[in-house]
Structures are given as C-alpha cells and as structure tokens.
Amino acid sequence: MKKNVGPADRAIRVVGGILVLTLFGITTGNIRWLFLVLGAIMIVTGLVRFCPLYMPFGIDTNRLKRKK
C-alpha cells in the first residue's frame, strides 16, 4: 500500500476528523451516525497516510523523497 497522503493533507484530515466527531457528539437523530463514519474515515486515512479515493485519480500529496 503506497502512501499517498502528505504531511499537510494528513494534518488537515486528522484535525477535520476530530471536528466532525465533535459534531457527532452534539447532534441528535440519524445524521449523527454520518458524522461518526465520516470523522472516523478522515482520522484513519490521515493516520495510515493512504486514501483509496486518490488512486483512481492519480492524486499523490506525499512529496517526501523515498530512499532507494
């Protein structure tokens, strides 16, 4: 699994995921479960540095040089 999420993208995902999870805590009804799922996905993709939706579009925000 090639890492395709860069450092800035990673920070945005984790902070955004925490904010979305906050919405899960303060809302009521069925929409709160959408916030839970979206927040969890954002945090997990930020932590593992891989986004499956980037692959079909060829997006790679990871600009770090790899040692060969």
C-alpha positions as CSV (number, residue, x, y, z in Angstrom):
1,M,0.0,0.0,0.0
2,K,1.8,3.1,-1.2
3,K,1.4,6.2,1.0
4,N,-0.3,8.9,-1.0
5,V,-1.2,11.4,1.8
6,G,1.3,14.1,2.5
7,P,2.1,15.8,5.8
8,A,-0.2,18.8,5.3
9,D,-3.1,16.7,4.0
10,R,-2.6,14.3,6.9
11,A,-2.9,17.2,9.5
12,I,-6.0,18.5,7.8
13,R,-7.6,15.1,7.8
14,V,-6.9,14.4,11.5
15,V,-8.0,17.8,12.7
16,G,-11.0,17.8,10.4
17,G,-11.9,14.3,11.6
18,I,-11.8,15.4,15.2
19,L,-14.1,18.3,14.4
20,V,-16.5,16.1,12.6
21,L,-16.5,13.7,15.5
22,T,-17.4,16.7,17.7
23,L,-20.5,17.2,15.6
24,F,-21.4,13.5,16.3
25,G,-21.4,14.3,20.0
26,I,-23.5,17.4,19.8
27,T,-26.2,16.5,17.2
28,T,-29.2,14.2,17.5
29,G,-31.0,12.0,15.1
30,N,-29.7,9.9,12.3
31,I,-27.3,12.5,10.9
32,R,-25.0,12.0,13.9
33,W,-24.1,8.5,12.6
34,L,-23.0,10.0,9.3
35,F,-20.7,12.4,11.3
36,L,-19.3,9.3,13.1
37,V,-18.5,7.5,9.9
38,L,-17.0,10.5,8.1
39,G,-14.9,11.5,11.1
40,A,-13.6,8.0,11.6
41,I,-12.7,7.7,7.9
42,M,-10.9,11.0,7.9
43,I,-8.9,10.1,11.0
44,V,-8.0,6.6,9.8
45,T,-6.9,7.8,6.3
46,G,-4.8,10.5,8.0
47,L,-3.1,8.1,10.4
48,V,-2.3,5.4,7.8
49,R,-1.4,8.0,5.2
50,F,-3.3,6.2,2.4
51,C,-6.5,7.4,0.7
52,P,-8.2,4.8,-1.6
53,L,-10.1,7.6,-3.4
54,Y,-6.9,9.2,-4.5
55,M,-5.8,6.1,-6.5
56,P,-8.2,6.2,-9.5
57,F,-7.4,9.9,-10.0
58,G,-3.7,9.5,-9.6
59,I,-3.5,12.1,-6.8
60,D,-0.4,11.9,-4.5
61,T,0.1,14.6,-2.0
62,N,3.1,12.8,-0.4
63,R,6.0,14.7,-1.7
64,L,8.6,13.2,0.6
65,K,11.7,11.7,-1.1
66,R,11.9,8.0,-0.8
67,K,15.3,6.3,-0.2
68,K,16.0,3.5,-2.8
